[in-house]
């Protein structure tokens, strides 16, 4: 059920961002989607039998989603750009050495990459727990966690440092804890932009939704439907946006 709620709210958010930007309340509603996805990724990391396979699957999802993610961005102009050029430059935000000139208004890397770095950070956290009596390796493991957060920032993944941090909060702390609210507030400054922080604070309303529906039986749809919805709906919204 949580997956279905997250997909619906994400669709509302992206319709507001790409087709109806004048209706800002759609973006406010959309703030509820990311925390649900972050919670599901953290939960998946706890339940998976093989974290490396989970990371690999997320990486494939991220690569498949990148071209639709860039194509559907309102800040990107497709004037004088072929689909082949878009396909190449989509993976190179701000890079002009290999593909000159770079895409103006490139939105960065999609949320799949953010989740990849979050999962790799979780892998470092798990290593730190294994090395609990070895201070040197524990320190190196936590440096790896910090590195993943910084990589998300420098590669400009969607939600950047904040996105990785939210997954880590849900991985390390129970959604049932009262302290989950202040922990989610503490990571808001990672968004850097004050106005973005204010708008994103609406995401705190997601906590009771997660608590209410986390144990409700999921929809019995194939996994690929949930993974495929993200790039598919971005592509469709991008086509509609560029037609009108």
C-alpha positions in Angstrom: 0.0 0.0 0.0 2.8 2.4 0.8 4.3 1.9 -2.7 1.0 2.8 -4.3 0.6 5.9 -2.1 4.1 7.0 -2.9 3.6 6.6 -6.7 0.3 8.6 -6.6 1.8 11.4 -4.6 4.9 11.5 -6.8 2.8 11.7 -9.9 0.9 14.7 -8.4 4.3 16.3 -7.5 5.7 15.9 -11.0 2.5 17.1 -12.7 2.8 20.2 -10.7 6.5 20.6 -11.5 6.4 19.9 -15.2 2.9 20.8 -16.4 1.1 23.0 -13.8 3.8 25.0 -12.0 1.3 27.7 -11.2 -0.4 25.4 -8.8 2.2 25.3 -6.1 0.1 23.3 -3.7 0.7 20.3 -5.9 4.4 20.6 -5.0 3.5 20.8 -1.3 1.5 17.6 -1.6 4.5 16.1 -3.5 6.8 16.6 -0.5 5.1 13.5 1.0 6.5 11.1 -1.7 10.2 11.1 -1.1 10.1 10.1 2.6 8.0 7.1 1.8 10.4 6.0 -0.9 13.3 6.6 1.5 11.6 4.5 4.1 10.9 1.7 1.7 14.6 1.7 0.5 15.8 1.6 4.1 13.3 -1.2 4.9 14.4 -3.1 1.8 18.1 -2.8 2.9 17.1 -4.4 6.2 15.2 -7.3 4.7 17.3 -8.1 1.6 19.3 -11.3 1.7 22.1 -9.7 -0.4 22.7 -6.0 -0.2 25.1 -6.1 -3.2 22.3 -7.4 -5.4 19.9 -4.8 -4.1 22.5 -2.1 -5.0 23.0 -3.5 -8.4 19.3 -3.6 -9.1 19.0 0.1 -7.9 21.9 1.1 -10.2 20.3 -0.5 -13.2 17.0 1.4 -12.3 19.0 4.6 -12.0 20.6 4.3 -15.4 17.3 3.4 -17.1 15.7 6.4 -15.5 18.3 9.0 -16.3 17.4 10.0 -19.9 13.7 10.4 -19.1 14.6 12.3 -16.0 16.6 14.9 -18.0 14.2 14.9 -20.9 11.3 15.8 -18.6 13.1 18.6 -16.9 11.5 22.0 -17.6 14.9 23.7 -17.4 16.3 21.6 -20.3 15.9 22.9 -23.8 15.8 20.3 -26.6 16.4 22.9 -29.3 19.1 21.7 -31.7 19.7 18.6 -29.6 19.3 15.1 -31.1 18.1 12.2 -29.1 21.6 10.6 -29.4 23.2 13.8 -28.0 20.6 13.8 -25.2 21.3 10.2 -24.4 25.0 10.9 -24.0 24.9 14.2 -22.2 22.2 13.1 -19.8 24.8 11.2 -17.7 27.2 14.2 -17.7 25.7 17.0 -15.7 27.9 20.1 -16.2 30.6 18.2 -18.1 31.9 20.0 -21.2 35.1 18.0 -21.8 33.5 14.9 -23.4 30.3 16.5 -24.6 30.7 20.2 -25.4 28.7 22.2 -24.7 27.0 20.7 -21.7 23.2 20.6 -21.3 22.1 24.0 -20.0 19.8 23.5 -17.0 20.8 19.9 -16.5 18.9 18.7 -13.4 21.7 16.4 -12.2 21.3 12.7 -11.5 18.0 11.0 -10.7 16.8 9.7 -7.4 17.9 6.2 -8.3 21.5 7.3 -7.9 20.7 9.0 -4.6 19.4 5.6 -3.3 22.5 3.8 -4.7 24.7 6.0 -2.6 22.4 5.6 0.4 22.6 1.8 0.1 26.4 2.0 -0.2 26.5 4.1 2.9 24.4 1.4 4.6 26.9 -1.2 3.5 29.7 0.9 5.2 27.5 1.2 8.4 27.1 -2.6 8.4 30.9 -3.0 8.0 31.4 -0.7 11.0 29.2 -2.9 13.1 31.3 -5.9 12.1 34.5 -4.1 13.0 33.2 -2.9 16.3 36.4 -3.9 18.1 38.7 -2.4 15.4 38.7 1.3 15.8 40.7 1.9 12.6 38.3 0.0 10.4 35.3 1.5 12.2 36.6 5.0 11.5 37.3 4.1 7.8 33.8 2.7 7.5 32.2 5.8 8.8 34.4 7.9 6.5 32.9 5.8 3.7 29.4 6.9 4.9 30.5 10.6 4.8 32.0 10.0 1.4 28.7 8.7 0.0 26.9 11.7 1.3 29.4 14.0 -0.3 29.4 12.2 -3.6 25.7 12.6 -3.8 26.3 16.4 -3.3 29.1 16.8 -5.9 27.3 14.6 -8.5 24.1 16.6 -7.9 21.8 13.6 -7.4 18.2 14.4 -6.7 17.8 15.5 -3.0 21.6 15.2 -2.8 23.0 14.9 0.8 19.5 15.2 2.3 18.3 12.3 0.3 21.1 10.0 1.5 20.7 11.1 5.1 17.0 10.5 5.2 17.4 6.8 4.1 20.1 6.5 6.8 17.7 7.9 9.4 15.0 5.4 8.5 17.6 2.6 8.4 19.0 3.3 11.9 15.9 4.4 13.8 12.4 3.0 14.1 9.6 5.0 12.6 7.7 4.3 15.8 10.2 6.4 17.9 9.0 9.8 19.0 12.5 11.0 18.3 12.1 10.3 14.6 10.6 13.8 14.1 13.6 15.8 15.5 16.0 13.5 13.5 14.2 14.3 10.3 14.3 18.0 11.2 18.1 17.9 11.9 18.8 16.8 8.4 16.8 19.6 6.7 19.9 21.9 6.7 21.6 19.5 4.3 19.2 20.9 1.6 21.3 24.1 2.0 18.6 26.4 0.4 16.4 27.9 3.1 13.3 28.1 1.0 13.7 24.5 0.0 14.1 23.6 3.7 10.8 25.3 4.5 8.9 23.6 1.8 10.5 20.2 2.5 9.5 20.5 6.1 6.0 19.4 4.9 7.6 15.9 4.5 7.2 15.5 8.3 3.5 14.8 7.7 4.6 11.6 6.0 5.5 9.9 9.3 1.9 9.2 10.5 1.1 7.9 6.9 4.0 5.5 7.1 3.0 4.3 10.5 -0.6 3.8 9.4 0.1 1.9 6.2 3.5 0.2 6.7 1.9 -3.1 7.8 -1.0 -3.0 5.4 -0.7 -5.8 2.8 1.0 -4.5 -0.4 -0.6 -4.5 -3.8 0.3 -7.8 -5.6 1.8 -6.1 -8.6 5.1 -7.3 -10.2 8.2 -5.5 -8.9 9.0 -4.2 -12.3 5.7 -2.2 -12.4 6.9 -0.1 -9.4 10.4 0.3 -10.8 9.1 1.0 -14.3 6.5 3.6 -13.3 9.2 6.2 -12.5 11.0 6.4 -15.9 7.7 5.7 -17.8 5.8 8.5 -16.2 8.7 10.9 -16.6 8.9 10.1 -20.3 5.1 10.6 -20.8 5.1 13.9 -18.8 8.2 15.1 -20.8 6.4 14.4 -24.1 3.3 16.2 -23.0 5.3 19.1 -21.6 7.3 19.6 -24.9 4.2 19.4 -27.0 2.5 22.2 -25.2 
